[in-house]
């Protein structure tokens, strides 16, 4: 497999005058561009034949791990299968060819879908309003905390600048709070994975703007005292933000709105099965309760009546004058939103419950099988949600087998590694999320692979140089972080 | 087994302190801390001359695994920072107690030794964490 890296850069294959006709854009319309704005020199693009181009990109795709080819139990990322039907329907020419500036009367089909998507998301989360505008999870978080700030500011409550985050939180939570001009107050986690309730009571006060919680948490367990947590924060005048990263575990079963959350972001690219990874288009739709309705990011899709029929239209500055504003040029990634809409319509209400049931069943089955195989669970007394943590601190000590070694050795077994070294509180940890779309056979084979690695380590095999069979061997993480080199430099002639 | 020089004081946040002859205190992170963090790729240093509060954030160390705040174990004025870490953050991995020092602080109110640990006490502290 290592030879796949042969002459790996397409620029190195370039020869003047070669053309790849099938991949070249045809009929480039230049008529409407003023001559003064047309470039005079050619861009320095590789010149390769059609066959070279096909081979180059096919090889690259074969070097990649993906959900279409391998089990991908990357904890907290919900790498589940994206049904092909969602893709096919979102690509219908009537959707794909829609111009975003066309009048609403020309896009009633698309706007109906978006309105219904807002309604379905409200229903499944128990919130009162949804805006689909945020382009990704992190932007959804930014919108959420910006709304909390806007709410306090609108009440003249300018002293509320502290956001409470558990120490197990996703790194984006404190980052978001800081980006919104808030100060982060960190609270610890108890031995069984719930937040330290006493520390929370100490932390709240007249400066509390809100708390950011993931439930089930990043530790793969449900926050059992969530109602009391909501009461403590609300009684102190703060609001509750729900990080929707782990919504998959509770979909259709428990609603964040019913737990007392005021605002929630949903990663449609996780829970609602739209493509994600590689920094591609995501969607971080936000849901709010009554208090935050006026502050939602715009535009949102509204429904009214025109000439005796339903009419769908954008609601913007005039309709929501207190909105925190716009987060994208139009309304998020419309193709991604359409895929989520199709996914939800295919599942229906009963299907959404089955998502949560099988996501948690698969996680608990895998956790028990791994425990029986001799691996240590970080929270053995707790039932897993949709993900769970294995700690390799004993293996690291006695066998010199670290979480990173297992992660790399798994690649050689043709499994994508679980999330490593997160959450930070658990030493040498693997955060494993199988998702509901995997079969029992896949889970059993994964356990067998984990066991083979551990057994080989006990018999003296070292995995410090793994992976051995991948296109590249163990990467130098320090060099990758400090001397990242992604741009091709042409030799000057 | 991590290395613990006997002439230093230690904190629960895994920092070490060394008293200098001029009354200032040199601070870094322990061998245990660098080992847990993994290979360091970046260190954010404070400005020389600023005042820091005890327990306030004074630096950030970022490894291939995580970014962590370094808290000031004592309040005072930052009199020197280890500029060499900007280019060579891995000095903290290789020589945590020597060339890997992070800042030097002139304490505002002396040192409250009650809140700091001897090498033996720190060893017990990290042993308990491992269990």
Interface residues (C-beta under 8 A of the other chain):
Chain A: X171 X393 X397 X420 X421 X422 X424 X427 X477 X478 X481 X482
Chain B: X36 X38 X39 X40 X41 X42 X64 X65 X66 X67 X90 X130
